[in-house]
Amino acid sequence: MKGSGMTVVKDRPAHAGFAAARKAMVDSQLRVSGVNTDIVRERMSAVPREEFVPEDMRAIAYMDRAVPLGNGRFLAAPLVHGRILEESGPTREDAALLVDGGSGYMAELLRPLVGSLEVIKPEDASTATRKKGDITLLVIDGAIEQLPDALTKRLAEGGRVVSGLVVRGLTRLASGRKIAGEVSLIPLAEIGIPVLPEFAAPKSWSF
């Protein structure tokens, strides 16, 4: 105000703060951990992670931790999604199937990178057999104990799988391919991937 000796400072828009947090996430969490693929950095720099968590959790959306979504669901830490996306190696030739962990964030990262994307809930994975051998990339946004037969059937021969895997009580990033009708998931790195409730109870599955 003129003549008052006061300086008026306008509040910085919230989106500017989130943009800065998104850049810091890429620089201080992904880069320093070896996640440097251009496509991963570009997507995670572009997608507003804060829009995929409850409003009262937006302030911690970019922290190096899982964010509670409610109902036992979590948005995995940024590094987890970065590594899943990098290991998936999505291409425009891929017909992809995503088992969504509950946030929709991974779907938004993947969608522009593949030829087609089908998204299902974990509770629907055991009945995902409308077609057989129609997908080339299967991504599970969460940790499982065992891959359901229904998902194996959906995968084309030579198709790729990337998922969290529970190994002796620890969650690890794992990947594999369908060879001769079978999929073997190989643990790659220890990483804190939230366990999907539907996958954590083998008694609920019919193998």
C-alpha positions as CSV (number, residue, x, y, z in Angstrom):
1,M,0.0,0.0,0.0
2,K,1.5,3.3,-1.1
3,G,2.8,5.5,1.8
4,S,2.1,2.9,4.5
5,G,5.6,1.4,4.5
6,M,4.2,-2.0,4.1
7,T,5.1,-4.6,1.5
8,V,2.3,-6.8,0.2
9,V,3.4,-10.3,-0.8
10,K,0.9,-12.3,-2.8
11,D,0.6,-16.0,-1.9
12,R,2.2,-18.2,-4.5
13,P,-0.4,-20.4,-6.2
14,A,-0.6,-24.0,-4.8
15,H,0.2,-25.5,-8.2
16,A,3.5,-23.7,-8.3
17,G,4.5,-25.4,-5.0
18,F,3.4,-28.8,-6.3
19,A,5.4,-28.2,-9.5
20,A,8.5,-27.5,-7.5
21,A,7.9,-30.6,-5.3
22,R,7.5,-32.6,-8.5
23,K,10.9,-31.4,-9.8
24,A,12.5,-32.1,-6.5
25,M,11.0,-35.6,-6.5
26,V,12.6,-36.3,-9.9
27,D,16.0,-34.8,-8.9
28,S,16.4,-36.0,-5.4
29,Q,14.6,-39.3,-5.4
30,L,14.7,-40.8,-9.0
31,R,18.0,-39.5,-10.3
32,V,20.0,-40.3,-7.2
33,S,18.6,-43.8,-7.2
34,G,19.6,-44.5,-10.8
35,V,16.1,-44.1,-12.3
36,N,17.2,-41.9,-15.2
37,T,15.3,-43.1,-18.3
38,D,14.1,-40.1,-20.2
39,I,10.6,-41.4,-20.6
40,V,10.2,-42.1,-16.8
41,R,11.5,-38.7,-15.8
42,E,9.3,-37.0,-18.4
43,R,6.1,-38.8,-17.3
44,M,6.7,-38.3,-13.6
45,S,7.5,-34.7,-14.2
46,A,4.3,-34.2,-16.1
47,V,1.7,-36.1,-14.0
48,P,0.5,-34.2,-10.9
49,R,0.8,-36.8,-8.2
50,E,-1.1,-34.6,-5.7
51,E,-4.3,-35.2,-7.7
52,F,-4.3,-38.9,-7.0
53,V,-4.4,-38.7,-3.2
54,P,-7.0,-37.5,-0.7
55,E,-7.0,-33.7,-0.3
56,D,-5.7,-33.9,3.2
57,M,-2.7,-35.9,2.0
58,R,-1.6,-33.6,-0.8
59,A,1.1,-32.0,1.3
60,I,2.9,-35.3,1.5
61,A,2.2,-36.5,-2.1
62,Y,5.8,-36.1,-3.1
63,M,7.6,-37.4,0.0
64,D,9.6,-40.6,-0.3
65,R,6.9,-42.7,1.3
66,A,3.7,-44.5,0.6
67,V,0.6,-42.3,1.0
68,P,-2.6,-43.7,2.6
69,L,-5.6,-43.6,0.3
70,G,-8.1,-45.1,2.7
71,N,-9.7,-48.6,2.8
72,G,-6.3,-50.2,3.2
73,R,-5.0,-48.8,-0.1
74,F,-1.8,-46.9,-0.6
75,L,-0.1,-44.8,-3.3
76,A,3.4,-46.3,-3.4
77,A,6.4,-44.0,-2.9
78,P,7.6,-42.2,-6.1
79,L,10.7,-44.3,-6.4
80,V,8.6,-47.4,-6.6
81,H,6.5,-46.1,-9.5
82,G,9.6,-44.9,-11.2
83,R,11.3,-48.3,-11.0
84,I,8.1,-50.1,-12.1
85,L,7.7,-47.8,-15.1
86,E,11.4,-48.1,-16.0
87,E,11.4,-51.9,-15.7
88,S,8.2,-52.2,-17.8
89,G,9.8,-50.5,-20.8
90,P,6.4,-49.6,-22.3
91,T,6.2,-49.0,-26.1
92,R,3.5,-47.9,-28.5
93,E,3.3,-51.5,-29.7
94,D,2.2,-52.8,-26.3
95,A,-1.3,-53.8,-25.4
96,A,-1.1,-53.3,-21.7
97,L,-3.1,-54.5,-18.7
98,L,-2.7,-52.7,-15.4
99,V,-3.9,-54.0,-12.1
100,D,-4.5,-50.7,-10.4
101,G,-3.5,-50.3,-6.7
102,G,-6.3,-47.9,-6.1
103,S,-5.1,-44.4,-7.0
104,G,-5.2,-44.3,-10.8
105,Y,-1.7,-42.7,-10.8
106,M,0.1,-45.6,-12.5
107,A,-2.5,-45.6,-15.3
108,E,-1.9,-42.0,-16.0
109,L,1.8,-42.6,-16.2
110,L,1.4,-45.5,-18.6
111,R,-1.5,-44.5,-20.9
112,P,0.4,-42.3,-23.4
113,L,3.3,-44.8,-23.6
114,V,1.4,-47.8,-24.8
115,G,-0.8,-48.7,-27.8
116,S,-3.8,-49.6,-25.5
117,L,-4.3,-49.8,-21.8
118,E,-6.9,-51.8,-19.9
119,V,-7.2,-51.1,-16.2
120,I,-8.8,-53.5,-13.7
121,K,-9.1,-53.7,-9.9
122,P,-7.2,-56.3,-7.9
123,E,-10.5,-58.0,-6.9
124,D,-11.3,-58.5,-10.6
125,A,-8.0,-60.1,-11.5
126,S,-9.1,-63.6,-10.9
127,T,-11.8,-63.4,-13.5
128,A,-9.8,-61.4,-16.1
129,T,-10.1,-64.1,-18.7
130,R,-12.4,-62.5,-21.3
131,K,-9.7,-63.0,-23.8
132,K,-6.5,-65.1,-23.9
133,G,-3.1,-64.0,-25.0
134,D,-4.3,-60.5,-25.9
135,I,-1.8,-58.4,-23.8
136,T,1.9,-58.0,-24.2
137,L,2.6,-56.1,-21.0
138,L,1.1,-56.7,-17.5
139,V,1.8,-54.2,-14.7
140,I,0.6,-54.8,-11.2
141,D,0.7,-51.6,-9.1
142,G,1.3,-53.3,-5.8
143,A,2.8,-56.5,-4.3
144,I,1.5,-60.0,-4.8
145,E,2.4,-63.4,-3.4
146,Q,1.5,-65.3,-6.5
147,L,0.4,-64.4,-10.0
148,P,-3.3,-65.6,-10.6
149,D,-3.8,-68.0,-13.5
150,A,-6.3,-65.7,-15.0
151,L,-3.7,-63.0,-15.5
152,T,-1.2,-65.5,-16.9
153,K,-3.8,-66.6,-19.5
154,R,-4.3,-63.0,-20.6
155,L,-0.6,-62.6,-21.3
156,A,0.7,-63.3,-24.8
157,E,3.6,-65.7,-25.3
158,G,6.7,-63.7,-24.7
159,G,4.7,-61.0,-22.9
160,R,6.2,-59.1,-20.0
161,V,5.2,-58.8,-16.3
162,V,6.3,-56.3,-13.8
163,S,5.0,-56.4,-10.2
164,G,5.8,-56.1,-6.6
165,L,6.4,-59.6,-5.1
166,V,6.3,-60.7,-1.5
167,V,9.4,-62.7,-0.8
168,R,9.9,-64.0,2.8
169,G,7.9,-61.2,4.2
170,L,9.7,-58.5,2.2
171,T,8.4,-56.8,-0.9
172,R,10.6,-56.7,-4.0
173,L,10.3,-55.5,-7.5
174,A,10.0,-58.5,-9.8
175,S,9.7,-59.1,-13.6
176,G,9.3,-62.0,-15.9
177,R,8.1,-63.2,-19.3
178,K,5.6,-65.8,-20.4
179,I,7.6,-68.7,-21.9
180,A,5.9,-71.9,-23.0
181,G,2.7,-70.8,-21.3
182,E,4.3,-70.2,-17.9
183,V,5.4,-67.1,-16.0
184,S,8.3,-67.0,-13.6
185,L,8.8,-63.8,-11.6
186,I,12.4,-63.0,-10.8
187,P,12.9,-60.6,-7.8
188,L,15.1,-57.7,-8.9
189,A,15.4,-55.3,-5.9
190,E,14.2,-54.8,-2.4
191,I,11.7,-52.0,-2.4
192,G,8.7,-51.0,-0.3
193,I,5.7,-51.8,-2.4
194,P,2.4,-51.8,-0.6
195,V,0.8,-55.3,-0.6
196,L,-2.5,-55.5,-2.3
197,P,-5.0,-57.0,0.2
198,E,-6.7,-59.2,-2.4
199,F,-3.4,-60.7,-3.4
200,A,-2.1,-61.1,0.1
201,A,-4.6,-63.8,1.1
202,P,-4.0,-66.9,-1.0
203,K,-7.1,-68.6,0.4
204,S,-9.2,-66.1,-1.5
205,W,-7.8,-67.3,-4.8
206,S,-8.6,-70.4,-6.7
207,F,-5.5,-71.7,-8.3
